[in-house]
C-alpha cells in the first residue's frame, strides 16, 4: 500500500493509494499553550438551599443566653423511653424512665435500675389487642418497637382511632391520676413489635420499700390535683356572666421558678492557608477568599443540621410529646398533614426531607389532590392548606427509610420558634459569623479561626409539631 500527499504522482497498476492532506494551520492542542482558560469558582456539592435558616426569625442575644419565661405549669411533659437490644432480648434503659411524667426529675438511679429490671418483654403481632377499653389498668406499657393504635368508642358506638403510639411511647401511667383506674380506650397493634410491661402490683411493692419513690409519686399527685387549664398551666381564677354586685375572685399569674435558658452554641474550625499560595496564586481568584467562602458554607450547613438535630436545643428533640403524631398508614397522606396542622392555632411553615415531600405528593396524586404553589423568595414552593412546604435535607432518614415532617409557628410575637444569634461580634463577616486571624506559624502557614454562634428556642410547646415515622418507600409498578 502506498501513502501519498496530493503532490505524489499516481502509482502504477496493482498498488493501493491513501491520500493524506498536509496540515494547513496551527492545531488547537498546540494553541492552548499560548492561551489562558476561563475558570469557575470552586464548586461544592454540600451546599443546600438552607430554607430553615432563611425562614427562621433571628433574635439578637446580646448576653449570649436567652431565657424563655413561661407561666407556671403543673403538668410534667412526656418523653421517649430508651431501650437496649441484644439479639431478640430488649431491656429498658433505666435513666430514660424519667421521661415518664410521674418520674420526671426523680434522682435515685438505684431505684430506677431496679424498676427497669422489673419490666417484662411482650412481643405482639398485627391485630393483637394489648388492652381492652373499660378493663382495669393493671400494667404500664412501654412500646419498644412497632406501632399501636388507641381506639375509642364514639357517641353512637362506632370505633375511632384516637391516635397512634410508637417507639419509646408509654401508656398506663395515667392510673396514677385517674380515679377509676380503667382503660379509657382499646390498644391494638397496627404492626408487629415489642412492648415492655410492668405490673402495677410489682410497681407498688417497690413503692412500699422506697421512701424516695413514694415522695416522688405524692408530689406528682399533688401537682395533678392543682387547678390547671388544659395545657397544665396554673389556672387564673376568673368570673364571667355574673350580674349585680358579685364578689369577684382574686387572681394572679404565677411564673416558672426555673425557666429554661438557651446558651448560644458554636460551630468552629481553623482554616489554614500557606502564605506562598496566598502570595503567588491569587489571579484571577483570591485563594484565601475562596477558601473562606467554602468554609463558611460548610459552617452554615452544620448550623442548620444542629438546629434540627442537636440533643440539647434541636427542634426534633425539643418537640413536646403531645405534639408528636404517627402516620395513619405509613406514607404521609393529606389526612396526616391535616391532623398535624390542627394541633396548633397557626402554622407558618412545614419542613421535610425532599424524599418525604415526594412521598406526600405521590399520596396526593393517588387521591387526585394537587397542592397549590406559592412564590417564596423567587422560588415556587408547594403548599398544603396554604402552608408552604420547604425541603430540608438535615431532617434524618432512618435505616428503615422513615423520616418526619416538622410543622412550626415562628416569631416571638406569635409565641413560636425563633433562631438565636448575636450580631456585631468582632471581625464579623456575616451575621453571627466571624473570621479572626490567628497568626503565621514557623512553617509559613497562616491560620484563621472561623466561628458561627447560634441556637434555637421553642417558646411554647405547641409552636412545633412532628409527624413521625413517615415511610418513604413505595411499590413499584
Secondary structure, 3 states (H helix, E strand, C coil): CEEECCCCCCCCCCCCEEECCCCCCCCHHHHHHHCCCCCCCCCCCCCCCCHHHHHCCEEECCCCEEEECCECECCCCCCCCCEEEECCEEEECHHHHHHCHHHCCCCCHHHHHHHHHCCEEEEECCCCEEECCCCECCEEEEEEECCEEEEEECCCCCEEEEEEECCCCEECHHHHCCCCCECCCEEEECCCEEEEEEEHHHHHHHHHHCHHHHHHHHHHHHHHHCCECCCCEECCCCCCCCCCCCCCCCCCCCECCCCEEEECEEEEEEEEEEHHHHHHCCCCCCHHHHHHHHHHHHHHHHHHHHHHHCCCCCHHHHCCHHHEEECCCCCCCHHHHHHHHCCCCCCCEEEECHHHHHHHHHHHHHHCCCCCEEEECCEEEEEECCEEEEECCCCCCCCCCEEEEEEECECCCCCCEEEEECCCCCCEEECCEEEEEEEECCCCEEEEEEEEEEEEEECCHHHEEEEEEEECCCCCC
